[in-house]
Each structure stands twice: as C-alpha cells, then as structure tokens.
C-alpha cells in the first residue's frame, strides 16, 4: 500500500556501524474479526405523526475486516415496527431481520490506512429477510380501516438495506459506533396497500453502540536497515610539513534549540528571540555554517506524520535564515522524524536543533 513506502523510508533513515545492521519496526493493517452491539430507535414510514411511529430497536453483528477498506458482516436487527393512520391510531408488531452486509471505509480508501486515526466513515449495503410475527393489533383495525395486506402468524419478506456508520476510536480494539440504515421490503409488511400502485414499505434505524475488534488489528513488521560498510582509510602519504601560518581566530560553536507546540511547524513567539540570536551570530561570523535538524516526539502521531512535522520544522527555520540574509550555501537541513529523541522529556522532542560552527 502507498503509505507503507513512506513508513519504510522514514524508518530506514538511520546511521549504520561498520559491517553491522540495525532493525526497526513499521505497523501495518491485520485482518480480523469484529463484534458490534447496538441499540436505538426505529421509524416505520406511515400516515401517522412521526413521533407516533417511533419504536425501540437493537442489533448485533459479527463481521470480518478483510482489508482497511472492505469488510463483511452478518447482522441481526430486531424488536418492533409500527403502522398507523392519519387519525394517529397505531399498531405494532415484532420482527427480526438477519442480513449480510458489505462495509466500505471511505476514509481509508481516500487517505490510506492509519492505525492512530480517530474517526472512520463506512458505507453499508446488504440484503436479507424480515421475519415478522405478533401482528394481532393490526387485525383489530380490520373492521375500521382497509387492511388489504393483513397477515397473521409469521410472515417472511425479502429485505434490502443501505446506510452509513461512523466509528469514533476509544482504544486500539474498541470504538463508539453510530449507524443509520434505511430498510426496504414488500408492501404487505405493514398490512396495508397504497391506493394506486405497489410500493415498498420502509423503516429507518438509528443505532448507537460499540464495535469491538477480536484479535490483532495491527501487525508489526521488522525492517532491517541497510548494511553500511566503511571503506578502508587510504594509506598515509608523506607530505612536506608546511610552516604554520598565522590564522584568524575561529568563532566558537553555537547550539540553538527551537521548540514547537504539538502538531505545529510554525516557530512559537517565545522562540523567535533564539532565532534572532542565531541570525546575529551567523552575520557576525560569516565563515560559520549551520546545520538545522528537525525532530518530532514519538508519543504523538505516527512515523509518516512525524517525519512530515520534523521536515516542516527544519525547513521553516532554514527559510527564516535565508530571508534574514544568510546565504543558502551556509545552511544544511535534515529531519529525523521520531526515529531520534534528543531529549528524555517527550514534549521537548518537538524541536529544531541548529548547530552553527
């Protein structure tokens, strides 16, 4: 997948020792089972007022996440539906509707897999059956209203459904899930018939609950850094020792640490004085060059995003130096992401370190 290349590149940016290799890790998606437990309300389309046709609803589902984008689940939606008339007379019956649903994760399809993403959005489509029973209340209205599709006992109708769900990540395995579904079945579902044409009967579910991942949702892949072999040093060549010549005294080294707010690359107002001091030092010592290295803290984000933050921080300092009149040839820029942590205190690792010498 596309983002895996970025992760590998970030983790491989590390120095090697002579004739040795180091290892690091990258996180990838792992296919897994999941369980959904939800409860909420249902609105069955009818002639009565909206609030008269609201009834309780529940759903349990077991599914399998094949890829970060595609999943398949077996769901059982159940409890109660209602029918009604313009007079606001209503009746209810019970049902259970097993279905096979396909889930398509829009955000992962567009932005790629991110194990730390908080919000997910899925499109759902499925087919199944609606099994209804306990329709005695409808039969009580048969003498008062026309009930052309009245049924009794147990009635099975085909079902088509579509909708969306939103996942809000609470932990690696648990997310808060909000689901809204439209369900269509045959016209006889509510025991009535439209005056002119055969039309499907509809009911709509709004459900809130938990989605629980079963098994490992991620797999950690060790990535070996390339082996770096040092070339043997060339044999020393005898040279005539030149007489020492008087030289100008070289300026002392200067180290400047510029800190940032979380998820920011802009230089903080309280850090701009440090940048001004560095600019003055470079102007006073025109023979001095400066190396600017950006970092990110390891406890926030992921390796790909942290590499982006560290690059933005280092390049922002370099840009400020150039705009202040420092020759670009005197400036080198590097970024370590979260692969190097120069400070033991996590928050301080949101930093650009400038070494002038």
Helices and strands as residue ranges (DSSP letters): H 2-11, E 23-29, E 32-44, G 50-53, E 54-65, E 70-84, E 90-105, H 106-111, E 119-133, H 136-139, E 154-169, E 174-185, G 187-190, E 201-214, E 218-224, E 254-259, G 269-271, H 272-284, E 290-294, H 303-323, G 328-330, E 331-335, G 346-349, E 351-356
